[in-house]
Amino acid sequence: MTQPASSPSSGSFRHLLEETDRFIVSVELETSRGLAMEESSSRTLSLARRLAGSNPVDLICITDNPGGNPHIRPEVMGYELLARGQEVVINFSCKDYNRNGVESRLWSLGSLGFDNVLALTGDYPVTGHEGGPQPVFDIDSVGLLEVIRRMNGGLEIPSRRAGGDPSRLRQTSFFPGVAINPFKSRESELLPQFFKLGLKVRTGGEWAVTQIGYDSRKLHELKKYAGSNGMDIPLIGSVFILNAPAARLFNRSGIPGVTVSDDLLQLAEKHARSEDRGRAYFEEFAAKQVAVLRGIGYRGVYLSGRLPLSRIRRVLDLEASFGPDDWRDFAKEIQYQLPGEFNYYERDPDTGLASDRINRGYLESKSPRGLKRSRSSAPLAYKAGRAAHNLVFDPVAPAYRLARWLYRRVDKRRRAGTILHVAEQAIKIPMFGCQDCGDCSLPDIAYLCPESQCAKNQRNGPCGGSHAGQCEVGDKRCIWVKAYERTKAYGEEDGMLDRPVVFKNGALRGTSAWSNAFLDRDHSARAREARTVTSEGGVEPAKAGAVQPGDTSN
């Protein structure tokens, strides 16, 4: 991980996580649409002022265009809070910025004194002026982490003069966090989330916030998996104080990545009929969730739900009134899973949480017999893509040198190059839905095209917005779910994100991806270079492996 430019100051978020064992209380504030002096915004700012410096709030996290809607930038509100000495986290999503906009905004945040950044891919935009906006998603949360990592190390800027030496800009001191959704109901959704967390940690993520969820077993499972797989970073659990309208919204998947089971919805509806509409019950329910987080070893809580300070204090006072072992009973109580939900670990019969035993059905599916059964149903396009890669495109493939020689010969011959490009498209368009981006990620995603099959063009793992294997946008399966199933059929799913971070080079659009691959123009050339550096004893590169009801996709 990138080291900070200087020691963390006492009381800073970094200091609290790295130098103390304090259980951290963070509160989410959602900005609004319109000028800051308008009534809706002024109410939020007034709440922010009351929260700033208030016991027991350690951290205020401010959303970034939550739910894909246009809102005031979080730094507008956050700057005043910084001036009051309040620690602030800026939620930074990639849906509205290309890589230049991302870098520019990071320089601005660093210049204003914001160090804590929660890196998010972001929800797909749904509303905007005169209709739906065109999303950007030039890079994702992993790409954002890589930009931060390089800026923290002193970003190197190529010289504009031919042969000139590059210059290195002043180091930033960002303390980046990441999001993780452990509440997935299917194996093919849950494990890629874990793999992507590994990639995020290797790329510089230093702390993590979970998605909203109501399952103590899954929270414990994440803690156990992360600790057992080299991802032992501080975890902060999201607690959204539930009510009946929110439960209905979450139950019908109205917020990407957030799920409320039918049983929990019925509970919410029951208590909504009480005199206080369930407020007291769900404050106690939230307090129990906080107690569980503390009990299973999380480093803090991320409270959301547009909460006044009085409710925050009631929840935390309730949690403080519990006995030291009460959380164990609460953990058994708060396990609202969907029917047939997958768990990576077997259930511990004593605690109701995750045991040390890996799911036996999962292990059986990875046995030779299970893999043979899965492999027989693998799509023909995937098998053809694997065969072509192993024959031609892999640098150690038998025909690689011949193909490289051919593309070098025709590189300056326009007509011959055009013929080869047309032949390439004649194969890739019908088989893979190729969009001629020129920087192909088919080998990275089990021969599935992110340009044509992923609404967010995710090249570094899945976002957190899928539900039951379906993409949050449109009626189609998530390509990373399909990629997991394809790679697992060959026993390769564990390494599906074990590679350097992918940045698509937009300048290559409309050119031959095969030519770019053989002539080292695309992202795969950087990956080969990184592997070469590692094999020669250099530093290992970063490899591939909500958090609120607005910005939920990680």
ROFI-333521 format. One record per residue (C-alpha): residue in one letter; residue number from 1; x, y, z negated. Coordinates in nm, 2 decimals. Each point is the difference from the previous one (the first is absolute). Layout:
> A, NUM, X, Y, Z
...
END
This chain:
> M, 1, 0.00, 0.00, 0.00
> T, 2, 0.11, 0.36, 0.06
> Q, 3, 0.13, 0.16, -0.32
> P, 4, -0.13, 0.34, -0.10
> A, 5, 0.23, 0.29, 0.06
> S, 6, 0.01, 0.07, -0.37
> S, 7, -0.10, -0.15, -0.33
> P, 8, -0.38, 0.02, -0.06
> S, 9, -0.10, 0.28, -0.22
> S, 10, -0.16, -0.08, -0.34
> G, 11, -0.37, -0.04, 0.03
> S, 12, 0.00, -0.04, 0.38
> F, 13, -0.19, -0.29, 0.15
> R, 14, 0.32, -0.17, 0.10
> H, 15, 0.13, 0.04, -0.35
> L, 16, -0.31, -0.14, -0.16
> L, 17, 0.02, -0.31, 0.22
> E, 18, 0.37, -0.06, 0.00
> E, 19, 0.11, 0.12, -0.35
> T, 20, -0.31, -0.08, -0.22
> D, 21, -0.24, -0.28, -0.06
> R, 22, -0.30, 0.24, -0.02
> F, 23, -0.33, -0.10, 0.15
> I, 24, -0.07, 0.27, 0.25
> V, 25, -0.34, 0.16, 0.05
> S, 26, -0.05, 0.15, 0.35
> V, 27, -0.32, 0.16, 0.12
> E, 28, -0.11, 0.05, 0.36
> L, 29, -0.13, 0.33, 0.13
> E, 30, -0.17, 0.02, 0.33
> T, 31, 0.03, 0.32, 0.20
> S, 32, -0.29, 0.13, 0.21
> R, 33, -0.08, 0.16, 0.33
> G, 34, 0.00, 0.38, 0.02
> L, 35, 0.19, 0.28, -0.15
> A, 36, 0.16, -0.04, -0.35
> M, 37, -0.22, 0.28, -0.14
> E, 38, -0.33, -0.17, 0.10
> E, 39, -0.21, -0.15, -0.28
> S, 40, 0.08, -0.36, 0.07
> S, 41, 0.37, 0.06, 0.01
> S, 42, 0.00, 0.23, -0.29
> R, 43, -0.17, -0.26, -0.22
> T, 44, 0.28, -0.25, 0.09
> L, 45, 0.26, 0.26, -0.07
> S, 46, -0.16, 0.08, -0.33
> L, 47, 0.01, -0.37, -0.09
> A, 48, 0.36, -0.02, 0.11
> R, 49, 0.09, 0.29, -0.23
> R, 50, -0.17, -0.17, -0.30
> L, 51, 0.18, -0.33, 0.08
> A, 52, 0.34, 0.17, 0.03
> G, 53, 0.19, -0.06, -0.32
> S, 54, -0.30, -0.16, -0.16
> N, 55, 0.06, -0.29, -0.23
> P, 56, 0.01, -0.29, 0.11
> V, 57, 0.03, 0.08, 0.37
> D, 58, 0.36, -0.05, 0.13
> L, 59, -0.06, 0.03, 0.37
> I, 60, -0.24, 0.15, 0.25
> C, 61, -0.03, -0.16, 0.34
> I, 62, -0.15, 0.20, 0.28
> T, 63, -0.17, -0.16, 0.30
> D, 64, 0.09, 0.07, 0.36
> N, 65, -0.30, 0.03, 0.23
> P, 66, -0.18, -0.28, -0.18
> G, 67, -0.22, -0.23, 0.20
> G, 68, 0.13, 0.14, 0.32
> N, 69, -0.18, 0.34, -0.06
> P, 70, 0.17, 0.34, 0.03
> H, 71, 0.08, 0.15, -0.34
> I, 72, 0.23, 0.26, -0.14
> R, 73, 0.36, -0.13, -0.02
> P, 74, 0.09, -0.14, -0.34
> E, 75, 0.30, 0.23, -0.04
> V, 76, -0.23, 0.31, 0.00
> M, 77, -0.14, -0.11, -0.34
> G, 78, 0.31, -0.18, -0.11
> Y, 79, 0.23, 0.31, 0.02
> E, 80, -0.19, 0.17, -0.28
> L, 81, 0.02, -0.31, -0.21
> L, 82, 0.37, -0.03, 0.05
> A, 83, 0.04, 0.36, -0.12
> R, 84, -0.18, -0.11, -0.32
> G, 85, 0.25, -0.27, -0.05
> Q, 86, -0.24, -0.28, 0.10
> E, 87, 0.14, -0.31, 0.17
> V, 88, -0.18, -0.04, 0.34
> V, 89, -0.01, -0.28, 0.25
> I, 90, -0.08, 0.10, 0.36
> N, 91, -0.19, -0.28, 0.18
> F, 92, 0.15, 0.01, 0.35
> S, 93, -0.18, -0.19, 0.28
> C, 94, 0.12, -0.04, 0.36
> K, 95, -0.34, 0.02, 0.18
> D, 96, 0.03, 0.37, 0.09
> Y, 97, 0.37, 0.05, 0.09
> N, 98, 0.25, -0.13, 0.25
> R, 99, 0.35, -0.06, -0.12
> N, 100, 0.11, 0.36, 0.05
> G, 101, -0.30, 0.12, -0.20
> V, 102, 0.09, -0.26, -0.27
> E, 103, 0.36, 0.13, -0.03
> S, 104, -0.11, 0.36, 0.01
> R, 105, -0.25, -0.05, -0.28
> L, 106, 0.25, -0.19, -0.21
> W, 107, 0.25, 0.29, 0.03
> S, 108, -0.28, 0.23, -0.11
> L, 109, -0.09, -0.21, -0.29
> G, 110, 0.37, -0.03, -0.11
> S, 111, 0.04, 0.37, 0.03
> L, 112, -0.30, 0.07, -0.22
> G, 113, 0.13, -0.23, -0.27
> F, 114, -0.22, -0.31, 0.06
> D, 115, 0.20, -0.31, -0.06
> N, 116, -0.27, -0.26, -0.06
> V, 117, -0.15, -0.14, 0.32
> L, 118, -0.25, -0.29, 0.04
> A, 119, 0.07, -0.13, 0.35
> L, 120, -0.33, -0.11, 0.17
> T, 121, -0.09, -0.10, 0.35
> G, 122, -0.34, 0.16, -0.06
> D, 123, -0.36, -0.08, 0.09
> Y, 124, -0.12, 0.02, 0.36
> P, 125, -0.14, 0.35, 0.06
> V, 126, -0.38, 0.01, 0.01
> T, 127, -0.11, 0.36, 0.02
> G, 128, 0.14, 0.33, 0.14
> H, 129, -0.09, 0.31, 0.18
> E, 130, -0.22, -0.08, 0.31
> G, 131, 0.01, -0.37, -0.05
> G, 132, 0.25, -0.27, -0.09
> P, 133, 0.37, 0.10, 0.00
> Q, 134, 0.27, -0.19, 0.18
> P, 135, 0.21, -0.17, -0.27
> V, 136, 0.38, 0.02, 0.02
> F, 137, 0.15, -0.30, -0.18
> D, 138, 0.33, 0.07, 0.17
> I, 139, 0.17, -0.16, -0.30
> D, 140, -0.15, -0.19, -0.29
> S, 141, 0.07, 0.00, -0.37
> V, 142, 0.31, -0.21, 0.05
> G, 143, 0.13, 0.24, 0.26
> L, 144, -0.07, 0.28, -0.24
> L, 145, 0.21, -0.17, -0.27
> E, 146, 0.28, -0.04, 0.25
> V, 147, 0.00, 0.37, 0.08
> I, 148, 0.00, 0.08, -0.37
> R, 149, 0.29, -0.24, -0.06
> R, 150, 0.20, 0.17, 0.27
> M, 151, -0.08, 0.34, -0.12
> N, 152, 0.10, -0.09, -0.36
> G, 153, 0.33, -0.12, 0.14
> G, 154, 0.05, 0.31, 0.21
> L, 155, -0.16, -0.03, 0.33
> E, 156, 0.24, -0.01, 0.29
> I, 157, -0.08, 0.23, 0.29
> P, 158, 0.16, -0.08, 0.34
> S, 159, 0.20, 0.28, 0.16
> R, 160, -0.15, 0.18, 0.29
> R, 161, 0.34, 0.03, 0.16
> A, 162, 0.13, -0.30, 0.20
> G, 163, 0.26, -0.18, -0.21
> G, 164, -0.07, 0.22, -0.30
> D, 165, 0.00, -0.14, -0.35
> P, 166, -0.34, -0.04, -0.17
> S, 167, -0.08, 0.22, -0.30
> R, 168, -0.15, -0.12, -0.33
> L, 169, -0.27, 0.20, -0.17
> R, 170, -0.03, 0.06, -0.37
> Q, 171, -0.13, -0.30, -0.20
> T, 172, -0.36, 0.01, -0.13
> S, 173, -0.10, -0.16, -0.33
> F, 174, -0.33, -0.16, 0.08
> F, 175, -0.13, -0.28, -0.24
> P, 176, -0.22, -0.20, 0.24
> G, 177, -0.28, -0.23, -0.10
> V, 178, -0.20, -0.25, 0.20
> A, 179, -0.35, -0.15, 0.00
> I, 180, -0.08, -0.37, -0.02
> N, 181, -0.34, -0.17, 0.03
> P, 182, 0.01, -0.33, -0.19
> F, 183, -0.38, -0.04, 0.01
> K, 184, -0.02, -0.18, 0.33
> S, 185, -0.22, -0.30, 0.02
> R, 186, 0.18, -0.20, 0.27
> E, 187, 0.34, -0.15, 0.00
> S, 188, 0.07, 0.15, 0.35
> E, 189, -0.07, 0.35, -0.15
> L, 190, 0.15, -0.03, -0.34
> L, 191, 0.34, -0.14, 0.08
> P, 192, 0.08, 0.25, 0.27
> Q, 193, -0.08, 0.27, -0.26
> F, 194, 0.27, -0.16, -0.22
> F, 195, 0.24, -0.03, 0.28
> K, 196, -0.05, 0.37, 0.09
> L, 197, 0.06, 0.10, -0.36
> G, 198, 0.34, -0.17, 0.03
> L, 199, 0.07, 0.20, 0.31
> K, 200, -0.10, 0.32, -0.17
> V, 201, 0.22, -0.07, -0.30
> R, 202, 0.30, -0.08, 0.22
> T, 203, -0.07, 0.32, 0.19
> G, 204, 0.02, 0.21, -0.31
> G, 205, -0.34, -0.02, -0.18
> E, 206, 0.07, 0.05, -0.37
> W, 207, -0.34, -0.04, -0.16
> A, 208, -0.34, -0.14, 0.12
> V, 209, -0.37, 0.08, -0.05
> T, 210, -0.26, -0.26, 0.05
> Q, 211, -0.32, 0.04, 0.20
> I, 212, -0.32, 0.02, -0.20
> G, 213, -0.12, -0.34, -0.11
> Y, 214, -0.18, -0.18, -0.27
> D, 215, 0.19, -0.33, -0.05
> S, 216, 0.26, -0.04, -0.28
> R, 217, 0.12, -0.33, 0.14
> K, 218, 0.10, 0.17, 0.33
> L, 219, 0.17, 0.28, -0.19
> H, 220, 0.20, -0.26, -0.20
> E, 221, 0.07, -0.19, 0.31
> L, 222, 0.16, 0.30, 0.17
> K, 223, 0.22, 0.06, -0.31
> K, 224, 0.11, -0.36, -0.01
> Y, 225, 0.07, -0.02, 0.38
> A, 226, 0.19, 0.33, 0.01
> G, 227, 0.22, -0.10, -0.30
> S, 228, 0.08, -0.34, 0.16
> N, 229, 0.09, 0.14, 0.34
> G, 230, 0.24, 0.29, -0.07
> M, 231, -0.27, 0.27, -0.01
> D, 232, 0.02, 0.08, -0.37
> I, 233, -0.10, 0.37, 0.04
> P, 234, -0.24, 0.18, -0.24
> L, 235, -0.36, -0.07, 0.08
> I, 236, -0.29, 0.24, -0.07
> G, 237, -0.35, -0.14, 0.02
> S, 238, -0.29, 0.19, 0.14
> V, 239, -0.31, 0.04, -0.21
> F, 240, -0.31, 0.16, 0.16
> I, 241, -0.27, 0.07, -0.25
> L, 242, -0.29, -0.18, 0.16
> N, 243, -0.36, 0.10, 0.03
> A, 244, -0.29, -0.14, 0.20
> P, 245, 0.04, 0.22, 0.32
> A, 246, 0.37, -0.08, 0.02
> A, 247, -0.06, -0.37, -0.06
> R, 248, -0.25, 0.00, 0.29
> L, 249, 0.25, 0.17, 0.22
> F, 250, 0.29, -0.23, -0.09
> N, 251, -0.22, -0.31, 0.03
> R, 252, -0.09, 0.08, 0.37
> S, 253, 0.37, 0.07, 0.07
> G, 254, -0.07, 0.37, 0.04
> I, 255, 0.35, 0.09, -0.11
> P, 256, 0.27, -0.20, 0.19
> G, 257, 0.18, -0.25, -0.22
> V, 258, -0.23, 0.05, -0.31
> T, 259, -0.22, -0.29, -0.09
> V, 260, -0.27, -0.05, -0.27
> S, 261, -0.15, -0.35, -0.02
> D, 262, -0.38, -0.06, -0.01
> D, 263, 0.03, -0.10, -0.37
> L, 264, 0.16, 0.33, -0.09
> L, 265, -0.25, 0.19, 0.21
> Q, 266, -0.28, -0.16, -0.19
> L, 267, 0.16, 0.10, -0.33
> A, 268, 0.03, 0.36, 0.12
> E, 269, -0.36, 0.01, 0.11
> K, 270, -0.11, -0.14, -0.34
> H, 271, 0.18, 0.26, -0.20
> A, 272, -0.10, 0.28, 0.24
> R, 273, -0.36, -0.05, -0.14
> S, 274, 0.11, 0.10, -0.35
> E, 275, -0.06, 0.34, -0.14
> D, 276, 0.35, 0.13, 0.07
> R, 277, 0.01, -0.18, 0.35
> G, 278, 0.27, -0.22, -0.12
> R, 279, 0.26, 0.27, -0.09
> A, 280, 0.09, -0.14, -0.34
> Y, 281, 0.01, -0.36, 0.13
> F, 282, 0.23, 0.08, 0.28
> E, 283, 0.23, 0.22, -0.21
> E, 284, 0.04, -0.30, -0.23
> F, 285, 0.05, -0.22, 0.31
> A, 286, 0.27, 0.23, 0.13
> A, 287, 0.16, 0.00, -0.35
> K, 288, 0.02, -0.38, 0.01
> Q, 289, 0.17, 0.02, 0.34
> V, 290, 0.26, 0.24, -0.14
> A, 291, 0.05, -0.24, -0.29
> V, 292, 0.06, -0.29, 0.24
> L, 293, 0.25, 0.20, 0.20
> R, 294, 0.19, 0.08, -0.31
> G, 295, -0.02, -0.36, -0.12
> I, 296, 0.13, -0.17, 0.31
> G, 297, 0.29, 0.24, 0.03
> Y, 298, -0.10, 0.28, 0.24
> R, 299, 0.18, 0.33, -0.06
> G, 300, -0.31, 0.22, 0.03
> V, 301, -0.35, 0.07, 0.13
> Y, 302, -0.12, 0.20, 0.29
> L, 303, -0.34, 0.14, -0.09
> S, 304, -0.24, 0.11, 0.27
> G, 305, -0.36, 0.08, 0.06
> R, 306, -0.01, 0.39, -0.03
> L, 307, 0.03, -0.01, -0.37
> P, 308, -0.03, 0.29, -0.25
> L, 309, 0.26, 0.01, -0.27
> S, 310, -0.27, -0.09, -0.26
> R, 311, -0.07, -0.34, 0.17
> I, 312, 0.37, -0.07, 0.04
> R, 313, 0.05, 0.05, -0.37
> R, 314, -0.29, -0.22, -0.09
> V, 315, 0.13, -0.28, 0.21
> L, 316, 0.35, 0.02, -0.15
> D, 317, -0.14, 0.05, -0.36
> L, 318, -0.20, -0.32, 0.05
> E, 319, 0.30, -0.19, 0.13
> A, 320, 0.21, 0.12, -0.30
> S, 321, -0.27, -0.13, -0.24
> F, 322, 0.03, -0.36, 0.13
> G, 323, 0.20, -0.26, -0.19
> P, 324, 0.34, -0.10, 0.13
> D, 325, -0.12, -0.33, 0.14
> D, 326, -0.35, 0.10, 0.11
> W, 327, 0.13, 0.04, 0.36
> R, 328, 0.02, -0.37, 0.03
> D, 329, -0.37, -0.04, -0.03
> F, 330, -0.06, 0.30, 0.23
> A, 331, 0.23, -0.17, 0.26
> K, 332, -0.22, -0.31, 0.01
> E, 333, -0.31, 0.22, 0.02
> I, 334, 0.11, 0.23, 0.29
> Q, 335, 0.05, -0.26, 0.28
> Y, 336, -0.25, 0.09, 0.27
> Q, 337, 0.12, -0.20, 0.29
> L, 338, -0.18, -0.08, 0.33
> P, 339, -0.12, -0.36, 0.06
> G, 340, 0.28, -0.22, 0.12
> E, 341, 0.27, 0.27, -0.07
> F, 342, 0.36, -0.10, 0.05
> N, 343, 0.25, 0.03, -0.28
> Y, 344, 0.37, -0.06, 0.04
> Y, 345, 0.04, -0.14, -0.35
> E, 346, -0.22, -0.26, -0.17
> R, 347, -0.21, 0.13, -0.28
> D, 348, 0.13, -0.04, -0.35
> P, 349, -0.28, -0.17, -0.20
> D, 350, 0.10, 0.17, -0.33
> T, 351, 0.03, 0.36, 0.12
> G, 352, -0.21, -0.01, 0.31
> L, 353, 0.29, 0.19, 0.18
> A, 354, 0.26, -0.13, 0.24
> S, 355, 0.21, -0.30, -0.11
> D, 356, 0.35, -0.08, 0.11
> R, 357, -0.13, -0.27, 0.25
> I, 358, -0.05, 0.10, 0.36
> N, 359, -0.33, -0.08, 0.16
> R, 360, 0.01, -0.37, 0.08
> G, 361, -0.23, 0.04, 0.30
> Y, 362, 0.23, 0.26, 0.14
> L, 363, 0.30, -0.22, -0.05
> E, 364, -0.18, -0.29, 0.18
> S, 365, -0.07, 0.23, 0.29
> K, 366, 0.37, 0.06, 0.03
> S, 367, 0.09, -0.37, 0.01
> P, 368, 0.10, -0.17, 0.32
> R, 369, -0.35, -0.14, 0.04
> G, 370, -0.16, 0.33, -0.06
> L, 371, 0.23, 0.18, 0.24
> K, 372, -0.06, -0.25, 0.27
> R, 373, -0.37, 0.05, -0.03
> S, 374, 0.04, 0.38, 0.02
> R, 375, 0.24, -0.01, 0.29
> S, 376, -0.24, -0.20, 0.22
> S, 377, -0.24, 0.29, -0.01
> A, 378, 0.25, 0.28, 0.06
> P, 379, -0.10, 0.21, 0.31
> L, 380, 0.16, -0.07, 0.33
> A, 381, 0.12, 0.36, 0.03
> Y, 382, 0.19, -0.03, -0.32
> K, 383, 0.17, -0.32, 0.10
> A, 384, 0.09, 0.15, 0.34
> G, 385, 0.14, 0.31, -0.16
> R, 386, 0.21, -0.21, -0.24
> A, 387, 0.13, -0.21, 0.28
> A, 388, 0.09, 0.30, 0.22
> H, 389, 0.18, 0.17, -0.29
> N, 390, 0.20, -0.31, -0.09
> L, 391, 0.09, -0.05, 0.37
> V, 392, 0.07, 0.36, 0.11
> F, 393, -0.04, 0.28, -0.24
> D, 394, 0.18, -0.12, -0.32
> P, 395, 0.37, 0.12, 0.02
> V, 396, 0.10, -0.36, -0.05
> A, 397, -0.25, -0.14, 0.26
> P, 398, 0.16, -0.19, 0.29
> A, 399, -0.14, 0.24, 0.27
> Y, 400, 0.06, 0.32, -0.20
> R, 401, 0.34, 0.10, 0.16
> L, 402, -0.13, -0.07, 0.35
> A, 403, -0.31, 0.22, -0.06
> R, 404, 0.21, 0.27, -0.15
> W, 405, 0.23, -0.01, 0.30
> L, 406, -0.30, 0.02, 0.23
> Y, 407, -0.15, 0.31, -0.17
> R, 408, 0.34, 0.17, -0.01
> R, 409, 0.03, -0.05, 0.38
> V, 410, -0.35, 0.14, 0.08
> D, 411, 0.01, 0.28, -0.26
> K, 412, 0.10, 0.27, 0.25
> R, 413, -0.20, -0.15, 0.29
> R, 414, -0.34, 0.15, -0.02
> R, 415, -0.18, -0.23, 0.24
> A, 416, 0.14, -0.32, -0.16
> G, 417, -0.08, 0.13, -0.35
> T, 418, -0.35, 0.08, 0.10
> I, 419, -0.06, -0.35, 0.14
> L, 420, 0.13, -0.16, -0.33
> H, 421, -0.22, 0.24, -0.20
> V, 422, -0.31, -0.09, 0.20
> A, 423, 0.08, -0.37, -0.05
> E, 424, 0.04, 0.06, -0.37
> Q, 425, -0.34, 0.17, -0.02
> A, 426, -0.16, -0.27, 0.21
> I, 427, 0.09, -0.25, -0.28
> K, 428, -0.04, 0.21, -0.31
> I, 429, -0.33, 0.18, 0.07
> P, 430, -0.22, -0.31, 0.04
> M, 431, 0.18, -0.20, -0.26
> F, 432, 0.06, 0.26, -0.28
> G, 433, -0.20, 0.31, 0.09
> C, 434, 0.32, 0.19, 0.06
> Q, 435, -0.03, 0.39, 0.00
> D, 436, 0.34, 0.06, 0.16
> C, 437, 0.15, 0.17, -0.30
> G, 438, 0.35, -0.09, 0.10
> D, 439, 0.11, -0.09, -0.35
> C, 440, -0.16, -0.34, -0.05
> S, 441, -0.08, -0.15, -0.34
> L, 442, -0.16, -0.33, 0.13
> P, 443, 0.28, -0.21, -0.15
> D, 444, -0.04, 0.19, -0.33
> I, 445, -0.37, -0.08, -0.04
> A, 446, -0.04, -0.35, 0.13
> Y, 447, -0.06, 0.12, 0.36
> L, 448, -0.28, 0.23, -0.09
> C, 449, 0.00, 0.35, 0.15
> P, 450, -0.04, 0.27, -0.27
> E, 451, -0.07, 0.26, 0.27
> S, 452, -0.31, -0.17, 0.12
> Q, 453, -0.11, -0.21, -0.30
> C, 454, 0.07, 0.21, -0.31
> A, 455, -0.19, 0.32, -0.05
> K, 456, 0.29, 0.14, -0.20
> N, 457, 0.28, -0.15, 0.21
> Q, 458, 0.15, -0.17, -0.31
> R, 459, 0.35, -0.14, 0.09
> N, 460, 0.13, -0.05, -0.36
> G, 461, -0.27, -0.21, -0.16
> P, 462, -0.37, 0.04, -0.07
> C, 463, -0.17, 0.30, -0.14
> G, 464, -0.22, -0.05, -0.31
> G, 465, -0.34, 0.06, 0.17
> S, 466, -0.10, -0.34, 0.14
> H, 467, -0.29, -0.20, -0.15
> A, 468, -0.05, -0.37, 0.03
> G, 469, 0.26, 0.00, 0.28
> Q, 470, -0.17, 0.27, 0.20
> C, 471, 0.15, 0.33, 0.10
> E, 472, -0.15, 0.31, -0.17
> V, 473, -0.06, 0.15, 0.34
> G, 474, -0.23, -0.19, 0.24
> D, 475, -0.11, -0.36, 0.00
> K, 476, 0.33, -0.18, 0.05
> R, 477, 0.24, -0.21, -0.20
> C, 478, 0.31, 0.17, -0.15
> I, 479, 0.30, -0.08, 0.22
> W, 480, 0.21, -0.06, -0.31
> V, 481, -0.24, -0.27, -0.12
> K, 482, 0.04, -0.16, 0.34
> A, 483, 0.38, 0.04, -0.01
> Y, 484, 0.01, -0.16, -0.34
> E, 485, -0.20, -0.30, 0.12
> R, 486, 0.22, -0.04, 0.31
> T, 487, 0.33, 0.02, -0.18
> K, 488, -0.12, -0.23, -0.28
> A, 489, -0.07, -0.27, 0.26
> Y, 490, 0.37, -0.01, 0.06
> G, 491, 0.10, 0.05, -0.37
> E, 492, 0.14, 0.35, 0.07
> E, 493, -0.26, 0.22, -0.18
> D, 494, 0.22, 0.07, -0.30
> G, 495, 0.25, 0.18, 0.23
> M, 496, -0.25, 0.19, 0.22
> L, 497, 0.11, 0.33, -0.14
> D, 498, 0.37, -0.08, -0.07
> R, 499, 0.14, 0.25, 0.25
> P, 500, 0.09, 0.37, 0.02
> V, 501, -0.27, 0.26, 0.00
> V, 502, -0.15, 0.05, 0.35
> F, 503, -0.03, 0.34, 0.15
> K, 504, -0.16, 0.01, 0.34
> N, 505, 0.18, 0.23, 0.24
> G, 506, -0.27, 0.20, 0.17
> A, 507, 0.24, 0.12, 0.26
> L, 508, 0.00, -0.35, 0.16
> R, 509, -0.37, 0.00, 0.08
> G, 510, -0.06, -0.10, 0.36
> T, 511, 0.34, -0.17, 0.04
> S, 512, 0.08, -0.36, 0.02
> A, 513, 0.01, -0.16, -0.35
> W, 514, 0.21, -0.29, 0.13
> S, 515, 0.25, 0.23, 0.15
> N, 516, 0.02, 0.20, -0.32
> A, 517, 0.05, -0.31, -0.21
> F, 518, 0.28, -0.14, 0.22
> L, 519, 0.17, 0.34, 0.03
> D, 520, -0.02, 0.07, -0.38
> R, 521, -0.24, 0.30, 0.03
> D, 522, -0.28, -0.12, -0.23
> H, 523, -0.04, -0.06, -0.37
> S, 524, 0.13, -0.36, 0.03
> A, 525, 0.34, 0.14, 0.09
> R, 526, 0.01, 0.18, -0.34
> A, 527, -0.11, -0.32, -0.17
> R, 528, 0.29, -0.20, 0.16
> E, 529, 0.25, 0.27, -0.09
> A, 530, -0.12, -0.01, -0.36
> R, 531, 0.03, -0.37, -0.01
> T, 532, 0.35, 0.02, 0.14
> V, 533, 0.10, 0.26, -0.26
> T, 534, -0.13, -0.23, -0.28
> S, 535, 0.18, -0.31, 0.14
> E, 536, 0.33, 0.20, 0.00
> G, 537, -0.04, 0.08, -0.37
> G, 538, -0.17, 0.33, 0.02
> V, 539, -0.30, 0.11, -0.20
> E, 540, -0.31, -0.20, 0.06
> P, 541, -0.27, 0.20, 0.19
> A, 542, -0.35, 0.05, -0.12
> K, 543, -0.20, -0.30, 0.12
> A, 544, -0.36, -0.07, 0.07
> G, 545, -0.14, -0.25, -0.25
> A, 546, -1.42, 1.23, -0.73
> V, 547, -0.03, 0.02, -0.11
> Q, 548, -0.30, 0.19, -0.04
> P, 549, -0.33, 0.02, 0.18
> G, 550, 0.15, 0.22, 0.26
> D, 551, 0.36, -0.08, 0.10
> T, 552, -0.03, -0.37, -0.03
> S, 553, 0.21, -0.15, 0.27
> N, 554, 0.35, -0.07, -0.09
END
